[in-house]
Amino acid sequence: MEALGAPAFGPLRKPCPGTLGIPGPSHQPLSRGQSRLVRNQMPYFIWTNRRDAIDYRFLRKEQVMNHYAKAGSFTTKVGLCLNLRNLPWFDQADADTFFPRCYRLGAEDEKHAFIEDFWLTAARSILKVVVKRSWSSAARGAGAAVASGAQGPMKAGESAESLRGTGGKKGSPLPPQLIEAALQACEEHLSSLTHQDIDREPESPLGLRGARRGDFLRAYYQVIHEGALLDQLGSHVEQCKHVLQRLAEVLPQLEMEGDRNIWIVKPGAKSRGRGITCMDRLEEMLKLVDCDPMIVKDGKWVVQKYIERPLLIHGTKFDLRQWFLVTDWNPLTIWFYRDSYLRFCTQPFSLHNLDTSIHLCNNSIQRHYENSLSRHPQLPPDNMWSSQQFQAHLQQAGAEGAWQEVIVPGMKAAIIHTMQTSQDVVEFRKSSFELYGADFMFGENCQPWLIEINASPTMAASTAVTSRLCTSVQEDTLRVVIDRKHDRSCHTGAFELIYKQAAVDVPQYVGISLLVEGSTVKKPRPANHRLSPSASPRMGPSVPSCLQHSQALLQSSPRGPRPPAPVSGKENRARELGATNRASAAAGIRLKLPSKVRAEPGKLPSTATSPLADKLVPLGQPRLCSKCSSQVPGPSPRVPPRLQLSKANGPKGQLHMQDLHTLQLGCGHAAAPTRPPACSPGKPSVPDRQAALRERPPAPPARPGQQCARGWLHRGPHLASAPELGALHTAVGRRRKQKRDRMRR
């Protein structure tokens, strides 16, 4: 059952037998009727083997799930290889002390790094073989000296033949140049590790290029795999010992790597030992990887140094499955399970045979093989031990404190460092947890080496050991996840809290969009000084005008009177405000208008100001209606659709507004101005003023208060004349254009 719903019963205290992957007494799953009872209920606890079975983004806060998103940064071989390289940024530790060096063969730079590492390992192997054979010859020489006392002196060449016998093949020894090249390569590697080669140009290892590298590897294969002899001197042995001692100080993996240069090639994203093979020749590994271009392109192949000197139990290789639980990533909280189990291989250990039945301890692989007849009888037939049996074996072997002093602290440190490097990658969720299974191997000195970390470790009861331990680890997981949430002092079983990080404040993510807050700084405008009509530098001398002339211009229209258009609520408020302003103007109150006056069709302010005048003048005076004999304070002129201006009436582009016929009073009737236009004595009244104005010539400019050139209009109170309104419209349009240009820039 993957999801257990308990909306009405509160938090779960103890798992029911047969649920959550925990086998019950009858090992029977839930019946179909029981499943229907909880089918429409919201699950509060979800346990599934597949991480992508449920999208955690749609879960509620109170729903508990046993997986984290993006945990592949350490549960895959490629992710573990990459993340552990960032360990120095998180802690003062070296990943080479607990994780065998690893390379991705799909990446070109790492592929070249692996080839360089293979050559350097081959050079160190030459030095180890020289030292080992010197010890072997010394031991044989001592034994031969004891035997020679009874059998007589040894013949010439007898020691050489015995040495060839240890090598495996008879033949002429290889020249000492091979040992010198290996010593030179190790010296250069030491100088690079101690940063003594900074001022020197980088060179390839061994100082070999092209065909000379192939010659070195062929000679190396003859020595290691075929047992060829080396023409070594006594000085070479001392140099090799000294260089190996210096390398042991800076290379923590020198002892476990052995001298056969064996590497294990793994698919980057597979589990249960599928596709894993062991190899000891460079060209075979490169050929295996290059045979599938798609796999190489995706970078799925991983090559890792094989532990050639592992800790053995009765001559058989084994590994250890260690559980640990992560209940939070911020702060990082890790629980270590005290119980674990060992998995044995079915065949005795040997480096001369690279078969998977000898070197891979996965139960999914070993169950397909039969136990070797040459195995030690004390090894379990089901190839599994508990950690308690392993501790008893260590005590019998004379390593009583190895478990508590070396193995357990080393495994805890490896797990903590691995989780630290993945903390920034995993998408954590407060109501989630996850149980992981880490696989460890041990060196001859009991030092633990992390091999891989598995998500959703198997809980199958394949043996009596796993049947007991897998049940207990699931029960204790529920104690930590559910019971401890309500009771901090509750019993957590075999789980031990080994690491809880201090809380780290996560900054709020604002995205990639940057926002600058503030207000725009406007350029200050120059002071607007009011000028007299004659002092205007742009308009020149103004055209003489009078109140009656302006009123007549506002009433004349070529198309006749225009009925009022329907207006909105805003325009009604504007008209009410205009009526109030006209009433104030009739009472002798000056109104202050905004600096920008816009003449629009159907909208004309009741008062206007001229940029060339120094006072505000109302457009209308109180009028007497000829029909109803009522006096209204302020007429509202009916405005034409647009102001028609003409440039043909003046030599300098002076503009004149055409006459309008009527003036509409506040009572709704048309009325003549109360003050008739002042005409000159020599000019008679013309009934049709529009025709008369069309026939008259343009009037010359006149100074303020001066009579017109033809003597037919006096200068009255200064109103907004046609040139002034035109200049006003031009200035408003210019300012709007300048504002649009600034916004575009």
Helices and strands as residue ranges (DSSP letters): E 3-4, H 32-37, E 45-46, G 51-53, G 56-58, E 64-65, H 72-75, H 77-83, G 84-89, G 95-97, E 102-104, H 108-151, H 158-167, H 177-193, G 205-207, H 211-224, H 234-250, E 263-267, E 277-279, H 282-290, H 293-298, E 301-305, E 318-329, E 332-337, E 341-344, H 356-359, H 363-366, E 384-386, H 387-396, H 402-402, I 403-407, H 408-422, E 434-442, E 448-455, H 464-478, I 479-483, H 484-486, E 495-500, G 533-535, H 547-555, H 569-586, E 607-608, E 617-618, E 623-624, E 631-632, E 645-646, E 656-657, H 689-695, H 722-744
